Amino acid sequence: MWFSFWKSRDRFSLDELRFLVDQLMKVQTVNEVTKDFVIEALRSIAELITYGDQHDAAYFEFFMEKQVMSEFVRILSISRTLVVSVQLLQTMSIMIQNLKSEQSIYYMFSNEHVNYLINYSFDFRNEELLSYYISFLRAISGKLNKDTISLLLKTQNDEVISFPLYVEAIQFAFHEESMIRTAVRALTLNVYHVGDDAVNRFVSMAPHADYFMNLVKFFRDQCIHLNLVVSNASKSQDVDSTSTILSAVDEIEDNLYYFSDVVSAGIPDVGRLIMDNVLSLLIFPSVLPSLRTEAVKESSLGAVTSLYLLCCILRIVKIKDLANTIAAALLCCPESVTENSEAKLNGDVLGHVSSDAASQQIDENTLASGSDAGRLRVSIPTCNSSENLPQDGVLVHDCGGRQFAPREALLSFVANGDDVQVSGSLNVLATLLQTKELDESMVDALGILPQRKQHKKKLLQALVGEDSGEEQLFASEGSGVKDGFSSELDLYLQKLKDYVGVPCASQEVGVSPRVHRFQVLDALVSLFCRSNISAETLWDGGWLLRQLLPYSEAEFNSHHLRLLKDSFHSCTNRVLEETRGPWSDLLVTIICDEWRKCKRAIEASSPRKDPKFMLLHPYKSASDEHASGESSFAAGERMCETVKVFALLHHLHIFSLGKVLPDQPPVLCAVDIPEMSRAKKAGVNPSGLKPNAEIFLVDAVPCRIAFERGKERHFQFLALSVGSSGWLVLAEELPMKPQHGIVRVVAPLAGCNPRLDDKHSRWLHLRIRPSSFPITDAAKQTTAPGKVKSKALVDGRWTLAFRDEESCKVALSMIVEEVKLQSLEVERSLQPLLELDKSLVCSTLSECVENNSSS
């Protein structure tokens, strides 16, 4: 028999198939002697059936006639070797995946042979076997439709009582191997998207509905793991922690996208199961409490991780009830917990609310009484007492030590948290603002409904004849008309009762959502006045403010404007210091560049950064860690931060006055080179100075320098400045043209930090920084945040030796004089921008010029 198997025949022929099946039917036991033939026969049959499906229907007709599927089952039952089981599963997977004929698929799924293989007790301790088994199940799921799925079911009274494919697959849904988990998820999605009502009821009823609870529990464990990774990374500051965090983040987002795909299948009960479990197992017990308490239990989540999870869940899982319930929960806090715990807010309570907000008084009679302690109620961080209003128009909270709602924690983070907390809270507010599943009334209740939508809402209310809407539409901005919360908020507050197990008092205190809007505005204004927050995070706050209040002066009160103006003047002083700093020659260019970037950032349709970046370490330059305190690179990074903050504050002032942001900052153009300047006498071209250029050696001082050990060279030294540009020049005197020389070496004048040597009075030390700005763009930095450059950038050093002490002092005086001229020119160029009133006038004039030219 074995000799005839190996003799030469046409491999892809019906005769070959007949021969293989005939020989396979003669096998009575599968052992070490026969296993090689059985494996080769199974593999060849799969190839021939696939070939025949595309070329000749007779192949599969023979396959059905000889009931080869029964032979496969028989071979499996008599096999005692693992490799045969593996080959059989591979054979079945290949055939099912490649068969195109519907008749062939119907036959494969009929007669219970496939279900027998699915239910067979394989030894799944072998990883290779398990992998092929899962591939086999996934191949089957790829052929499911409303007709074929019925062949794999057992029903009774139109209800599914057995579905081995699904039941066996979900046993491996939480396997440690990610490839197996992915395959099982793909299989379940294929099942859900068939759209069979009986199957939908089967998967959403006990005990199979437990799969969705276990799914959320698995996701919760991954969230706890992410929190641990982030916590360890913040403590160790390890460079490799970034990849670990990103890997954990990928797992989190993969899970959420799977939730979203399951919901998109349109099975109402399944969507409800996912929402209920996410709320009851993750949001309420872990995410929201972590925003309110300092104490974080071992199984709890940190505030930053919770902020990230809120962003991701709202952004990825598109369930309307889920989004609105989370929004309602942000407004609530269980007062019964306050009485029995020592919970503290993760950040100080907002220190102030605008005086306009204070004018919206809360009726004492509508506040929760002592008999209502233990209820969930909407928490309004405003107290009904004018005694809390100090002389400066700033409302101070004093609400009896109650526990604060998560929304208040978000605003507290914005106003008082560290950079990561601020970034996370801004991301949550931005995500809520952009979540289309949220009802506008919920967004309004949170205080983040954009002004244009507020007006649209009031207009619609007025058109349909609602008195409150008509009153609001024609009322002044400062009036105290109650615009209340709508019935949607009451609906979702009531739904919270089902999750937390205590009654929820509906919002009837009559407080205007405008109070909440002013609280958000107050928090943002407080943020812009802080000096310990990164410019990138402040830009995110600027984007949020721009979304809420597009060109509106009325929403800012005098206190806001005073704070912003004071902050601007403080930042202006720091910019003035930079005109005398190591990068003064590039300051105007960087301001113009960051001005445009800031304008694009705050006017963009969505935030610039993915929420996951809040989990990563802030970008660190190697110059911070390796270079000395005098490094120009560290100074350059600080200057960039200062300029970014300055650009934002300038934009906010223009914005607060209801003006359009100009595309370019109002800076003065460069003036002609003064006739008596050293650069003019040297014949420097206004476009700049480059090596090999010929110049007049006016005021040049002879010196020596060694760029290589033991190779000293003689040069003529000059310090020159033209406008905001300046150079240290080493030139070689032309022997045939006295007082003329060829420029050999050029270095930036700014940041040279000249210093006489302590021991050698004829030596002058100079720091040489790059001629261009070495710091990469922030957008590029965010592609690999937290990553420290492997090679530290260091400044160059020149040590010039002069003929005598007097020549050395002359060179030093020349440098100081030219640096001062350069700094004065930079300050002159920026003067309109640094003086707020003048800059606004310049901006208005430029707008008029643009409008006239366009007309």
Secondary structure, DSSP 8 states (H G I E B T S, - for coil): -HHHHHS---SSSHHHHHHHHHHHHH---BSTTTHHHHHHHHHHHHHHHHHHHHH-THHHHHHHHTTHHHHHHHHHHHB--HHHHHHHHHHHHHHHHH---HHHHHHHHSTTHHHHHHHS---TTSHHHHHHHHHHHHHHHTT--TTTGGGG-EEETTEEEE-HHHHHHGGGTT-SSHHHHHHHHHHHHHHHTT--HHHHHHHTSTTTTHHHHHHHHHHHHHHHHHHHHHHHHHHH--TTHHHHHHHHHHHHHHHHHHHHHHHHT--HHHHHHHHHHHIIIIIIIIIHHHTT-S---TTS--HHHHHHHHHHHHHH---HHHHHHHHHHHTEEEHHHHHH-----SS-----EEHHHHTS---GGGS--GGGTT-EEE--S--S-GGG--TTSEE----TT----HHHHHHHHHHHS-HHHHHHHHHHHHHHHH-TTS-HHHHHHHT---HHHHHHHHHHHHHTT-HHHHHHHHS-TTS-------HHHHHHHHHHHHHHSS-B----S---HHHHHHHHHHHHHHHHT-SSS-HHHHHHHHHHHHHH-TT-STT--HHHHHHHHHHHHHHHHHHHHHTTSTTHHHHHHHHHHHHHHHHHHHHSSS-SS-GGGGGS-----HHHHHS-TT-HHHHHHHHHHHHHHHHHHHHHHHHHTT----SS----------TTSHHHHTT--TT---TT-EEE-TT-EEEEEEEETTEEEEEEEEEEEETTEEEEEEEEE-TTSTTEEEEEEEEESTT---EE-SS-TTEEEEEE--SS--S--HHHHTTSTT---SS----EEEEEEESSHHHHHHHHHHHHHHHHHHHHHHHHHHHHHHSHHHHHHHHHHHHHHHHHHH-
